Amino acid sequence: MSARLNSAQPYALGLFRIVVGLLFACHGAASLFGVLGGASGTGGTIESGTWPGWYAAVIQLVGGSLVMLGLGTRAAAVVSSGSMAYAYFKVHQPGALWPMENGGEASAMFCWAFLLLAFTGSGAFGLDRLFARRTSGQEQAAAEPQTPVAA
């Protein structure tokens, strides 16, 4: 059983990355464009350039999209994790100690999910792997010695 689960690990990680990235990007889209219920469920948007909400929404939209696509996953996950750590400790934690009390469950979960992705990488289905294969194929072709063709 363990061997079967281990062989499926890259695919499970890839699906995890896609779902987490999509959910995170939806938060950013809601805050920036007023879709999916808008900012804080009011149907509105966050005013452009306001600190920290607008910047967080941009990180959510861009970081979530990059993670979802598996493009620059590790870097996008580090930035996204850091933004959620900031959100938890600056916005939620001053209200109460535990996430259940201060409404910071989503921030805490996103923070840890992105930290996991920063260490594990994109898994299967990511564009990172596609570009890595293409680049390594080109490097191998360039590294192979060229034999001259006799005339």
N, C-alpha and C positions, 0 to 999 in steps of 0.2 A: 504494500500500500504506500509506503513512504517513497519508494522509487517512482511510482506513478505520479504522486503529488509533486515530487522534485522535477520531473520532466515537464509538468504543466506550469511550473513556477514563472517562467518568463511571460507566458500568456496571461496568467492571473495578474501579474504585476502590470502588464500593458493595459489590461482592462481597468485595473484600479487607477492607473495614471489618467486614462481617458475620462473616467467618471469624475474623479476629483478635479481635474482641470476644467471640465465642462461646468460643474457646479460652481466653481470659483469664478469662471468667466461670466456666468449668469448673474452673479452678485454685482460684478463690475458693470455689466450691461444695464442692469436694473437701475443702478445709481447714476450712470452717465446719460442714459437715453430714456429713462422712465418706462421701459418695457418690463414685463413680468411682475407687475405690481409697483414698480418704481422704487425710489429710495425710501427705505424704512416702511414699505408697503403703502405709501401715501399716493403713489402714482406720479409723484414729482421727480425731479432730478436734483443733483447736488450742484450748487453754483460753481462754475468753472474757477479753478485756482484756489478754492478754499482749503485751508489746512485743518486737519489731515484727511478729511473725507474724500475730496476730489482726487488727491494723489493716491489714496488707498484704492479708489475705484479704478483708476488707470492701471495700477499694479494688478488688481484683480482681473481686469479684462485682458490685458496683454500677457501677464504671467500665466493666467489660466488657459488662454488660447495656446501659448507656446507649450505648456505642459501637456495639454490635451493632444496636440499634434506630435509631441515627442521631439520637438525641435529646440535644442539648447536646454534640455530638460533640467539638468543639474543646476545651471546658473539661474534659470527662471524659478526653480523650486527653492533655492536659497533665498532669493529676494522675496518671494511670496511667503516663505516661512517667517522671515524676519518681519515682514509687514504685519503678519498675524500675531507674532509675539508682541510687537509694539501695541497693536490694538488691544490685546488682552491686558497687558500690564498698565497701559495708560488710560484706557477707556473703561474696561470692565472691572479689573481687580480692585481699584480704589473703592468700589461700591460694596464689595464683600469678598471674603477669602476664596470661597469655592465657586467654580463655574456654574453650578446649579443655582446658586444664590445671586450671582451677578450678571447672568445672561451671556456669559462668555464661552459657552460650550462650542459654538461653531468656530470661534477664533482659535480656541485651544486645539480642536480636532484638525482644522486646516493647518495650523502651525506644525503639529506632529506629523501629519500626512505628508506635507511638503518636505519636512526634514528627512523623513524616510526616503522619499524619492530623490533627494539630493545625494544620499548615500548609495542607493540601489541603481539609479539610472532609469532609463525609459522602459526597459523590458521589451516585450515584443510589440510590433505594430507601430513603432516610432520612426519618424523621419530621420532621427539621428543615425539609426542603423542603416537606413538606405544610403545616406550620404557617406557613412563610414565605409560601406562596402564598395561604393563607387570610387571613393578616394583611394582605398587600399588596392583596388584593381588597377587603377592608373599608376600607382606607385610601383606595383609589381611589374607592370609592363615596362615602365621606365628603367627599372633596375635590371631587367634581363639583358644579358649581353646580345648585341646585334651581330649576327654573323653575315659577313659580306656574301653577296650572291655572285658566283662566278659567271663571267660573260661568255 
